């Protein structure tokens, strides 16, 4: 699962001017490496107004969607399907 998280975070580019920010998304995969429904935001730590928070979550969601579908081995696909995963998208700390 560490490799799955690393693969997803490889698609992540934090929004400009979002230092010290993070958003955690919760999601589940199908066996084909696509998502079962849209990801849910489970935690968000972004300075600024609602527009800044929405932009950060939108960027995290886009990164997740841009990496899909994942190429899963048959054994991983069977074990991963339907389980809920969380992944934190972080900006650089300054």
N, CA, C and O of each residue as an XYZ file, in Angstrom:
376
protein
N       0.820     -1.203      0.000
C       0.000      0.000      0.000
C       0.861      1.264      0.000
O       0.434      2.306     -0.497
N       2.065      1.175      0.551
C       2.946      2.343      0.513
C       3.237      2.753     -0.921
O       3.328      3.941     -1.229
N       3.384      1.758     -1.802
C       3.641      2.055     -3.211
C       2.441      2.726     -3.864
O       2.607      3.596     -4.719
N       1.249      2.336     -3.474
C       0.036      2.959     -4.014
C      -0.008      4.422     -3.592
O      -0.266      5.298     -4.416
N       0.242      4.690     -2.316
C       0.257      6.076     -1.829
C       1.312      6.909     -2.527
O       1.056      8.051     -2.908
N       2.504      6.341     -2.697
C       3.584      7.060     -3.376
C       3.219      7.350     -4.827
O       3.507      8.435     -5.334
N       2.585      6.387     -5.501
C       2.175      6.590     -6.888
C       1.147      7.714     -6.995
O       1.199      8.523     -7.920
N       0.219      7.760     -6.050
C      -0.805      8.806     -6.078
C      -0.201     10.172     -5.773
O      -0.561     11.164     -6.407
N       0.710     10.230     -4.811
C       1.310     11.512     -4.452
C       2.255     12.028     -5.535
O       2.566     13.219     -5.563
N       2.715     11.151     -6.423
C       3.570     11.588     -7.528
C       2.811     12.516     -8.479
O       3.427     13.288     -9.214
N       1.494     12.444     -8.468
C       0.665     13.296     -9.323
C       0.306     14.630     -8.648
O      -0.347     15.472     -9.264
N       0.715     14.824     -7.417
C       0.308     15.962     -6.594
C       1.206     17.169     -6.801
O       2.427     17.080     -6.669
N       0.596     18.288     -7.125
C       1.268     19.579     -7.156
C       0.437     20.529     -6.298
O      -0.678     20.886     -6.676
N       0.969     20.942     -5.147
C       0.193     21.834     -4.278
C      -0.094     23.168     -4.968
O       0.705     23.634     -5.780
N      -1.226     23.778     -4.647
C      -1.527     25.108     -5.189
C      -0.480     26.122     -4.725
O       0.147     25.946     -3.681
N      -0.301     27.171     -5.502
C       0.623     28.244     -5.134
C       0.188     28.884     -3.812
O      -1.001     28.957     -3.499
N       1.153     29.333     -3.066
C       0.904     30.051     -1.805
C       0.092     29.232     -0.812
O      -0.788     29.761     -0.134
N       0.391     27.937     -0.728
C      -0.359     27.088      0.206
C       0.588     26.398      1.197
O       0.339     25.270      1.622
N       1.676     27.090      1.558
C       2.640     26.516      2.496
C       1.958     26.086      3.788
O       0.997     26.710      4.237
N       2.473     25.006      4.378
C       1.978     24.484      5.662
C       0.516     24.053      5.615
O      -0.176     24.100      6.632
N       0.049     23.640      4.464
C      -1.341     23.219      4.313
C      -1.410     21.715      4.078
O      -0.438     21.089      3.654
N      -2.582     21.150      4.363
C      -2.805     19.735      4.074
C      -4.297     19.466      3.938
O      -5.139     20.180      4.482
N      -4.587     18.412      3.192
C      -5.958     17.915      3.069
C      -5.869     16.396      3.041
O      -4.999     15.827      2.381
N      -6.766     15.751      3.754
C      -6.813     14.300      3.784
C      -8.074     13.849      3.081
O      -9.177     14.289      3.403
N      -7.891     12.957      2.107
C      -9.021     12.410      1.360
C      -9.204     10.944      1.717
O      -8.240     10.219      1.962
N     -10.448     10.531      1.742
C     -10.816      9.148      2.013
C     -11.500      8.610      0.755
O     -12.352      9.280      0.170
N     -11.119      7.388      0.340
C     -11.651      6.846     -0.902
C     -11.497      5.330     -0.915
O     -10.782      4.757     -0.094
N     -12.181      4.695     -1.860
C     -12.102      3.242     -2.051
C     -11.900      2.944     -3.526
O     -12.386      3.661     -4.401
N     -11.164      1.860     -3.778
C     -10.900      1.432     -5.151
C     -11.776      0.260     -5.550
O     -12.186     -0.553     -4.721
N     -12.050      0.197     -6.847
C     -12.594     -1.015     -7.454
C     -11.404     -1.885     -7.849
O     -10.261     -1.429     -7.813
N     -11.664     -3.107     -8.216
C     -10.581     -4.006     -8.635
C      -9.854     -3.525     -9.891
O      -8.702     -3.891    -10.126
N     -10.537     -2.699    -10.701
C      -9.900     -2.219    -11.930
C      -9.022     -0.985    -11.709
O      -8.504     -0.418    -12.671
N      -8.848     -0.562    -10.446
C      -7.980      0.563    -10.137
C      -8.649      1.922    -10.215
O      -7.982      2.945    -10.062
N      -9.956      1.955    -10.451
C     -10.704      3.211    -10.426
C     -11.365      3.363     -9.057
O     -11.373      2.430     -8.254
N     -11.911      4.535     -8.805
C     -12.540      4.803     -7.518
C     -13.990      4.350     -7.480
O     -14.695      4.364     -8.489
N     -14.412      3.951     -6.296
C     -15.826      3.713     -6.027
C     -16.361      5.047     -5.534
O     -16.223      5.362     -4.352
N     -16.950      5.817     -6.387
C     -17.489      7.114     -6.007
C     -16.411      8.161     -5.812
O     -15.221      7.859     -5.900
N     -16.824      9.392     -5.548
C     -15.866     10.483     -5.370
C     -15.173     10.388     -4.010
O     -15.738      9.845     -3.061
N     -13.944     10.918     -3.915
C     -13.267     10.936     -2.616
C     -13.963     11.904     -1.667
O     -14.600     12.866     -2.096
N     -13.830     11.635     -0.376
C     -14.385     12.509      0.668
C     -13.241     13.204      1.389
O     -12.205     12.594      1.654
N     -13.428     14.468      1.702
C     -12.451     15.198      2.506
C     -12.711     14.859      3.965
O     -13.812     15.072      4.475
N     -11.685     14.327      4.639
C     -11.856     13.953      6.044
C     -11.138     14.906      6.986
O     -11.457     14.949      8.175
N     -10.179     15.670      6.483
C      -9.492     16.683      7.290
C      -8.916     17.719      6.341
O      -8.477     17.396      5.237
N      -8.924     18.968      6.788
C      -8.343     20.036      5.973
C      -7.727     21.081      6.896
O      -8.341     21.533      7.862
N      -6.512     21.442      6.571
C      -5.781     22.476      7.315
C      -5.174     23.417      6.291
O      -4.038     23.241      5.851
N      -5.958     24.421      5.921
C      -5.543     25.390      4.911
C      -5.866     26.773      5.438
O      -6.995     27.044      5.849
N      -4.872     27.648      5.425
C      -5.107     29.025      5.847
C      -5.902     29.764      4.790
O      -5.915     29.379      3.621
N      -6.549     30.807      5.203
C      -7.309     31.616      4.254
C      -8.800     31.365      4.349
O      -9.299     30.823      5.335
N      -9.491     31.766      3.312
C     -10.950     31.704      3.300
C     -11.450     30.384      2.702
O     -10.662     29.502      2.360
N     -12.769     30.272      2.585
C     -13.384     29.063      2.029
C     -12.918     28.798      0.599
O     -12.770     27.645      0.193
N     -12.687     29.869     -0.162
C     -12.236     29.719     -1.546
C     -10.852     29.045     -1.578
O     -10.605     28.183     -2.420
N      -9.957     29.436     -0.666
C      -8.614     28.841     -0.598
C      -8.705     27.373     -0.202
O      -7.999     26.535     -0.765
N      -9.563     27.055      0.756
C      -9.730     25.666      1.185
C     -10.304     24.813      0.054
O      -9.850     23.692     -0.176
N     -11.305     25.349     -0.652
C     -11.901     24.609     -1.762
C     -10.876     24.376     -2.865
O     -10.820     23.284     -3.430
N     -10.066     25.381     -3.180
C      -9.049     25.245     -4.226
C      -8.040     24.163     -3.851
O      -7.594     23.407     -4.714
N      -7.679     24.084     -2.575
C      -6.709     23.078     -2.133
C      -7.301     21.673     -2.251
O      -6.650     20.763     -2.763
N      -8.527     21.502     -1.780
C      -9.186     20.192     -1.869
C      -9.405     19.813     -3.336
O      -9.234     18.652     -3.707
N      -9.781     20.779     -4.164
C      -9.964     20.506     -5.591
C      -8.654     20.041     -6.229
O      -8.659     19.139     -7.066
N      -7.534     20.651     -5.838
C      -6.229     20.254     -6.382
C      -5.866     18.840     -5.939
O      -5.327     18.064     -6.728
N      -6.158     18.498     -4.682
C      -5.882     17.138     -4.187
C      -6.752     16.116     -4.913
O      -6.273     15.048     -5.296
N      -8.008     16.438     -5.100
C      -8.927     15.545     -5.815
C      -8.489     15.368     -7.258
O      -8.549     14.262     -7.794
N      -8.045     16.457     -7.899
C      -7.570     16.380     -9.280
C      -6.327     15.493     -9.363
O      -6.210     14.681    -10.281
N      -5.417     15.637     -8.431
C      -4.211     14.800     -8.425
C      -4.581     13.328     -8.323
O      -4.025     12.487     -9.030
N      -5.511     13.029     -7.449
C      -5.962     11.650     -7.296
C      -6.557     11.128     -8.599
O      -6.196     10.048     -9.067
N      -7.461     11.895     -9.176
C      -8.120     11.471    -10.419
C      -7.150     11.381    -11.601
O      -7.312     10.529    -12.474
N      -6.132     12.269    -11.629
C      -5.160     12.256    -12.719
C      -4.312     10.988    -12.718
O      -3.789     10.594    -13.761
N      -4.172     10.352    -11.571
C      -3.350      9.139    -11.453
C      -4.120      7.862    -11.754
O      -3.524      6.789    -11.847
N      -5.401      7.959    -11.903
C      -6.224      6.768    -12.067
C      -6.479      6.453    -13.525
O      -6.458      7.373    -14.343
N      -6.717      5.221    -13.891
C      -6.786      4.073    -12.979
C      -5.382      3.580    -12.618
O      -4.452      3.669    -13.420
N      -5.251      3.063    -11.409
C      -4.004      2.442    -10.988
C      -3.875      1.077    -11.646
O      -4.869      0.393    -11.889
N      -2.668      0.704    -11.922
C      -2.395     -0.634    -12.456
C      -2.087     -1.536    -11.266
O      -1.018     -1.435    -10.664
N      -3.018     -2.411    -10.932
C      -2.897     -3.256     -9.743
C      -2.638     -4.709    -10.139
O      -3.203     -5.212    -11.111
N      -1.784     -5.366     -9.376
C      -1.593     -6.800     -9.594
C      -2.891     -7.499     -9.215
O      -3.667     -6.953     -8.431
N      -3.152     -8.693     -9.749
C      -4.399     -9.397     -9.430
C      -4.602     -9.604     -7.923
O      -5.716     -9.457     -7.422
N      -3.534     -9.944     -7.206
C      -3.696    -10.179     -5.760
C      -3.986     -8.873     -5.021
O      -4.811     -8.853     -4.108
N      -3.313     -7.775     -5.409
C      -3.577     -6.485     -4.772
C      -4.977     -6.004     -5.123
O      -5.680     -5.464     -4.268
N      -5.388     -6.193     -6.370
C      -6.724     -5.770     -6.802
C      -7.798     -6.461     -5.978
O      -8.793     -5.839     -5.605
N      -7.606     -7.730     -5.696
C      -8.601     -8.452     -4.904
C      -8.614     -7.964     -3.461
O      -9.678     -7.838     -2.856
N      -7.435     -7.687     -2.909
C      -7.357     -7.256     -1.518
C      -7.733     -5.811     -1.287
O      -8.171     -5.449     -0.195
N      -7.569     -4.980     -2.303
C      -7.790     -3.545     -2.157
C      -9.256     -3.157     -2.374
O      -9.730     -2.168     -1.814
N      -9.958     -3.926     -3.173
C     -11.314     -3.557     -3.595
C     -12.239     -3.360     -2.403
O     -12.384     -4.236     -1.550
N     -12.865     -2.178     -2.366
C     -13.867     -1.885     -1.355
C     -13.337     -1.376     -0.032
O     -14.105     -0.837      0.765
N     -12.046     -1.527      0.228
C     -11.484     -1.023      1.479
C     -11.369      0.497      1.426
O     -11.105      1.064      0.366
N     -11.564      1.151      2.554
C     -11.462      2.600      2.624
C     -10.018      2.969      2.955
O      -9.435      2.461      3.913
N      -9.455      3.860      2.146
C      -8.101      4.350      2.345
C      -8.134      5.845      2.571
O      -9.034      6.537      2.095
N      -7.157      6.334      3.293
C      -6.990      7.781      3.469
C      -5.593      8.151      3.025
O      -4.641      7.391      3.203
N      -5.486      9.335      2.443
C      -4.202      9.829      1.984
C      -4.146     11.323      2.250
O      -5.070     12.066      1.920
N      -3.037     11.749      2.857
C      -2.863     13.170      3.160
C      -2.023     13.822      2.076
O      -0.940     13.342      1.743
N      -2.529     14.915      1.530
C      -1.842     15.728      0.538
C      -1.292     16.954      1.261
O      -2.052     17.759      1.798
N       0.030     17.091      1.272
C       0.689     18.161      2.030
C       1.380     19.145      1.102
O       1.816     18.794      0.005
N       1.472     20.400      1.571
C       2.286     21.416      0.925
C       3.589     21.523      1.695
O       3.672     21.098      2.847
N       4.604     22.089      1.062
C       5.873     22.253      1.779
C       5.697     23.105      3.038
O       4.898     24.041      3.068
N       6.444     22.766      4.050
C       6.421     23.558      5.289
C       7.503     24.620      5.183
O       8.636     24.327      4.803
N       7.152     25.839      5.515
C       8.127     26.944      5.454
C       8.167     27.690      6.749
O       8.926     28.649      6.886
